[in-house]
Amino acid sequence: MNIMKKIVFPYVVLAAILMNLHSCNTKRTEDSGNDVNKADIIVYGGTSAGVAAAIQASRMDKYVMIIEPTGRLGGLTTGGLGQTDIGNKQAIGGIAREFYQNIRKYYENPENWNWEERSGYRDGGQTRTEEGEDAIWTFEPSAALKVYRDMIEKEQIEIVYDQRLNRESGVKMNGNPIASITMENGEEYSAKIFIDATYEGDLMAAAGVSYTVGRESNSEYGETLNGLQANLTSLTLLGETSVNGRNHNFADGVDPYVVKGDPESGLLPFIDPEITMSWITIRLPRSQLRGTRKNHRASNPPIRSVTVRSFPEKKNATTCWSRFA
């Protein structure tokens, strides 16, 4: 899926960046010490990824600057997303696990329980903290912000707030590498390595890095599991037939027009008018359509039929709509 490329790509870039850090000047060398707007590594975007990248670079003996376009560090983590999908906790390591371990230390202090008693708190689901674990997986935004600040305080990291990249002309290149960036207020920052840790990827885009919007067909990269999948052929890991509402398939009934039901009003943005659709509705016995939305809504009836849309111009790209008896 294209979304997976978007998720994996920044980590590949970050890995390559960290391998090259050994060639950078170390903290506040003669090159960087005389210019307040110069560092070994500049991280644009104080998201969780940006904080982690800055901490790791600092621990590799580099002087790092985080430029955060807003007035708050931490992105979604300090903005309210205090309970996230985790799945296998054993897969969480490095600085990410260090963060969750520090969250546990934060809540071991009785003074930080302001709104309820610690004994009365119960988390649940995949974020439940089991007895003996070294971390706590749910937290308040203020707790996350305090932990991040404490982690950064130990490092050689400077934070600049409320400065946004000039996307039109604010990236100066030296061949392929970025030489410097200029903000909307005119401030210029230079470094040997830049890391774009924003959610939007504005710095990479302004530097000429290619990107894709939307989803591509299977034939683009020789994939078979990307894009929209038909329920008849797509099963969950539990062996149940996937359901649109909770398995992220495109559900039938979404009107494509600016004014609902009015083709004359034009199509919504990014809808391709050249794609034609064919329909087939298959009604099967319950025994052949697996899954009853178990553990989702027990009162809902099982799937009885599936409507499948195919897109001839997009090889193997399909979507479907489940019907319930």
N, C-alpha and C positions, 0 to 999 in steps of 0.2 A: 504494500500500500504506500501511496505517496506520503501519507502522514508519517509513516515509519521512517521514511527517508529524512523528513524534516526533523524528527526527533533524534535520529542517530547521527546525522551530519554534524551538528555542533560538537558532539563528543569526539568524533573523528578529528575535527579541526582542533579541538582543545588538546587532544593527545599529541598531535603534530606540533602544536605550539609549545607544549611543555617539554618535548624532546629538544626543542631549539633554544630553550631558556639558558642552557649552559653557555651559549655564545654571547649572551647579553652582558652588559656591564652590571656589576654588583651594586648594592644599595648606595644610592647617592654618591656615585663616583664623581670625579672632576667634571665629567660630561654632564651629569644630571644635577649636581649639587648647587650650581650657580643659577639655575633657572627654575623658578617655582612651578612652571608649567611643563616640566620635563621629567620623565620617569623611565625606568627600564621597561616596564609593562604598564599599559593603560587598559583598564577594563571599562568598556562603555556599557553601563547598565548594572545597577546594584541589586539584581535579582538574586535568588539563592545560588544559581549557577555562577553569577558574577562574584558573589562573596566567596564561594568555594574556590574558584579559580584564583582569586586574589590571595587567599590564605595559602594555597599550595605554592604559588609563585614566591610569596614572601618567605616561606619555609625553605625555598631553594635559593635563598640569599639574594633576592631581587627586590628593588624598590618599586612598589606598586601604587598606582593611583586608580581609584574607582570614581568614575564620573556618572552620577545618578541624575537622570532628567527631572525627577520629582524631588520632594523634600523628605522622602522616607526610604529607608534601606530595607531590602528583603523581599520585594515583590509580593507575590501571592501569599508567601509563607508568613509574612508579618502583616498582611492585609486582610486576614480572616480565614484563609484556608488552613484550618488547624486540624483537620482530619482528612487524610488523603488515602486513596487506594494503595495498598502495599502489596498484598499477595504474600510472597515468600520473604519473610523478614531476613532470612539468611543471605539474601542477595544484596542487602544494604550494608555497605562498608565505607571505609575511608572517612572523608570529612562529613559525609551525610550521616553516617552512624554516630560520629563524634557529636554532631548537632543534637541528635536524639538522646544521646547519653547525657549531654549537658542539660537538656530539658528535664531529664529525670533528677539531676542534681538541683536544678532550680526548684522543683516541686518538693524536694526533700526538706526545704526550708519552710517551717510553719508560717513564717511571716508572709509568704507568697500565696497563702490561701485566704483570699479576701472575701469571696462570695459564697463559699460553702465549706463544710468540714471535709478534710481530706478523706476521712473514713466513709463519707457518703458519696464520693465520686465513683461512678461506674462508666467506663468506656465499653465499647462493644464491637462486634464484627471482626473484620480482619485487623483492626487497629487495637484490639484488646491487648492490654499489657498483662502478660502472664506472670505468675509468681517466679521470681528468680531471674527475670530478664534484666539486662543492664541498661535498658532504655525505656522511655515513655514516648508513645507515638501520637498522642493528641495534646494540644496545647492552646493557650490563648495567644492572640497576636502580640500582646505586650510581652509575654514570656519569650516568644521567638525573637523579638527585637532586642530584648535584654541579652539573650544568649549570643546573638550575632555580634552585638557591640562588645561583649566580653571577649569573644574569640578574636575579633579584629584588634582589640586594644593590645594584645600580646604581640602583634605583628608590626612590620614596617609598611603600613598601608595608610595612605592619605585618601580621604573621601571628599569629593566636591559635589555639592547638592545643587539642584535647580538649574542645571545647565543642559540644554538640549542641542543636539547636533544640527548644524545648518545642512540640511539634506540636499540643497540645490548646488552649493559650491564649497561645502565645508570639508571636503576630503582631498588632501594633496597627496599624490602618489609619487613614488620614486621607482619607476618601473612597475613591477608587480606589488612590492610592499607598500604599505601606507606610511608616509613620512610624517604627516601631522593632520590633525583635525581641528576645525574651527567651529565654535558654537554660535548659536543665534545671537548671543550678546557680544560677539567679536573676539572672545577669548580663544587663544590658539594653544593646543597641547601637542607635544611631540613625544615619541617613544620609538624604541626599536621593534616592539611587538604590540599590536592592538588585539584585544579580544572583544568581540561583540557578544555580550551576554544579555541583550534586550530580548523581549518577547517578539518584537516586530522584525528584528534583523535589519534595521535601517542603516547601520554602519556598513554592513556587508553589501547591501544593495547599492549604497552610494559609492562604494569602492569598486563596483562593477562585477561583483560575484553573481553568477547566474542563479536563478531560482524558478520554481514552478508554482503556479497557483492552481488549485483544484486537483483532480485525480486523472491519471492517465490510463490508457487501455492496457490490457495484459501484454500485448505485443511490444509495447514500448521497452520493457526491460525483461521480457521473457518470464513474467510472473504468472502464477495461477491462483493465488489467494488474496490478491489485492482488490480494492474497489468494492463494488456492491455484489453481494452473494445471494443466490436464490435459496430459500429455506429448504427446498427439496434436496439440496446437495450440501448444505452447510449445517454441520452439527456443532454443538458446544463441546467443551472438553468433558462434560458429564454425559455426552452421548444423546443429548436432547436436541430436537430441532430448534434452530435459532429463531427468535421472535424479534420482529422489527423494533418494537418499543424499547427493548433492553439489550439488543445485540447490534445496534447501530446500523441497521439496514435502512435504506430510504423507504419511507412508508408511502403508500398510495394515498392520494387525496390532498397532496400539497399543491395548491394552485400556483401556476407559473407566471400569472399575469400581474401587472402593477395594480390594476383594479380587478379584484377577484371575479372570475367568470367572464371577463371582458377582454377578448383577444385584441380588440382595437386599441386597448390601452398600452400594449407592448409587453415584452417579456421582462422579468426581473433581471438584475445584473448577473452575468456569468452563466446564463442558461443558453445552451447552444441550439439555435433554431434549425440547424442542419441535421440534427439527430432525429431519426424516426424511430417509433416504438411499435412493437408488435406485442399482442397479448395472448396469453393462454391461461385458462383457469382449470385447475385440476382438483377434483374432489375425491378424496381417498378415505377409506375407513380409518377410524381412530387408531387401529392397531398398526397402520402403516405410517402414520404421522406421529413421531415420537415427541414427547414433551407436553406437559400440562401447566407450564408456568409455575412449576413446583417451587416453593420458597419465594415466590414473587407475590402472587395473589391467589391464595388457595381456593377462593370462591370462583375464580374464572374457569370457564369450561375449556376443554382441550381444543387444539387446532383441528379443524375439519377440512379446510381446503386452502390452497395457496394460489394466489394470482402472481404470475411471473411476467415481467417486462424484459424484453431483450432489445439490445441496441446493435443493429447490424454493422454500423460503422465502427463500433468499439468492440473489438473481438473479445468474447467471453465476458463482457461487462453486462451484468443483469441486476435487476432489483425485484423485489417481491412484496406481497402483501398477504399476511395471514388472515384468514377468516375464522371466526369462532362460532361453534354451534350454540 
